[in-house]
Amino acid sequence: MKQIKTISDLEDLRKCILKQKDPDKITIRTCLSTGCRAKKSIKVISALEDELNNQGLQEKVEIKKTGCHGFCEMGPIMVIEPANIFYRQVTSEDIADIVSETILKGNIVKRLLWKDAGTKEYTKTEKELPLYKKQKKHISYNSGKINPTDIEDYIAADGYSALYKALSAMTPAEIVEIVVASDLRGRGGGGFPTGLKWRICSAAPSDIKYIIANGDEGDPGAFMDRSLMEGDPHRIIEGMIIAAYAIGASQGFLYVREEYPIAIEHLSIAIQKAEEYGLLGNNIMGTGFDFNISINKGAGAFVCGEETALIISIEGKSGTPRSRPPYPAFEGLWGKPTIINNVETFGNITQIILKGADWYSNIGTTGSKGTKIFSLVGKVRNTGLVEVEMGTTLREIIFDIGGGIRKNRQFKAVQTGGPSGGCIPISKIDMPVDYDSLREAGAIMGSGGMIVMDETSCMVDIARYFLNFLLFESCGKCVPCREGLKQMHYILTNICEGKGEKGDIEALTELGHFMISTSLCGLGATAPNPVLSTLRYFHDEYVAHIYDKKCPAGVCKNLFEYMIDETLCNGCTLCKVKCPEKAISGEKKKPHRINTAKCIKCGICYNLCKRQAVIVI
Amino acid sequence: MNFEKIDHILKEHEYKHSAIISIMQDVQGIENYLPEDTLRYISEKLELNLTRIFDIATFYKTFSLTPRGRHTIRVCSGTACHLGGAVKNLEQIQRTINIQEGETTDDRMFSLETVNCLGACALAPVMVIDEDYYDAVNPGDIEKFLSPYCLEPEV
């Protein structure tokens, strides 16, 4: 083990690691993150290892087990370097061909290349993929490239250089000021200027201060923090150490959802390795600066993503928020000044230190600097993680990077900001994505979830979905949130069940505004957003539900029927065979019919029919 | 319940009151739920009020005060999964094994839960049985996915 005892040891170690690396060696980058693992990547990698051993290639080819590549839908992913060949949905059966053709002969296995569903063209390399081409990967650069459990891989990729610079050439005050000058805003949701938080905390008089990284990524539909923690854990840790040095903290906490076991595993290994190498713990790099980090696992409470609730949870209590002020920067964990930032915010720090505030603030828009990672999911063709410059338009993200809507359906809306956010309609598709534009449109940046919806998505149902989510997650401490959510949910459920009445829309609007102005914490104050934004842009759909008793999207069960379009049905019998209620009748090669009295609207036939003959009326 | 294991967990966390959530997570790891006598034992050993322990056990969704089945089915109800038809999948599971969300089958084979978001949104709709992930699930797949678990021999 190479312990870094003096500040110059790090550079010596980096040189030593780089010297041992052969840039021309064939390297297969495979993904071991949640998405690819779910698609059995462990089995595929083990088949690859066996095949390489059988062919005696284990010395010539390196398998690099990386974190998330961001194109999870296409997992398991393999990228073969130096040619940068991108293979997707690789199975154990494909391994023999990959080794015999690509590794030994340099040929492409065409069936494993990514194919554009629209143009039907194949893409050979990772860097040419539409999902990646328009991205600006500053924060997620290492994810998918390095082995997150190997600290030397991170060091070889310039890791801990920012810490080196901070400790060797900067005073704590200089670090705080460079973060202020960068105009970095918090990536967790609120968008508060990070530098100001640090400045306030640094000036707070106290011997003990704390650093907390918030990895309690609770917004449904967002997984960029998971990917960053799994794929590049040292970047977060390095950012935390720099923050600790800047404000004079000696203890840090990483609060991670327990639903993310791989993130917890990778962060634990990273902490242990950083300690072994002398980059974390006592006397960091021989400078006399001490800082330790421990991990706290969340226990399935969404509200703990709120900073005051998270702090109370670390103290070992039920995570209910408290009113602010005092802000955590004055009075946080155990009453001491505390910096609490999202993990992606910490992920931004290293590049600001290395490249300077001017470089950073040149990226993005006037009010929103830098890049942001979004999770682009839902009814879009290419789903995955997308890092773009702030100010990139929704159209560029959804259509250029995401490839448009699946099954050639129509774009209806994009939901950003999770349960605190809102739905943005087609009329705003050319809007730049930044903190202020999103807020103006009735949504928020949130942590970066971007859920694309098409004509089969019901906006009233989505509003009810988010309220239902929050109804269970509200801690119940303040009346507006506890009771307001219950009433709004009651009204929306009625509407979705066909029991909507005149006056419901007005009641929802009034309750929503009341909750915004009177709730104790951000959860309640933003909870009405999904309802108010859908009312603003999709008023017609509410009207259809309440007055016409119809759900145009075919989601709300009481408000639609499935029917078979007899002109499209070719009588393949598939729907009839699979119907659990035997509600479909018809002879082979003749149009079928659904008995609506028996139909339970499970949707099996709708999903199965290749001719899209099952329709919603 | 074997209190030796509990003592070991308490010691590992240095009997700290602030570590109570982690302690309870580790304890639940043993039997998949939190038996009342164990919570009483922890309360005594830590000299921590039992009401606070029950407050935590009922506040955080991860904790269960009742025994769970051999296999836990978790249906992701994140936004992407919801849009992809998670509700229809959930209803199909409920019809197949005849229990509601939050319940356990009479034979203690399956417990059914929903989870806010598993962070695997690109694979939506997602369902997890124990540690096995199933992606792009639709109601027609449910029976096929569940049946191998029913065939497993008793431990």
Interface residues (C-beta under 8 A of the other chain):
Chain A: T34 G35 R37 A38 K39 F71 C72 E73 G75 E217 G218 D219 P220 G221 A222 F223 R226 R257 E258 E259 Y260 N296 K297 A299 G300 A301 F302 S313 I314 E315 G316 K317 S318 G319 S375 V377 G378 K379 T383 G384 Q415 G418 G449 I451 M453 S457 I462 Y465 F466 F469 E473 C475 K578 P580 C602 G603 I604 N607 L608
Chain B: K16 H17 S18 A19 I20 I21 S22 M24 Q25 R52 D55 I56 F59 Y60 K61 T62 F63 S77 G78 T79 A80 C81 H82 L83 G85 K88 E91 Q92 R95 V115 N116 C117 L118 G119 A120 C121 A122 L123 A124 V126 Y133 D135 N138 P139 G140
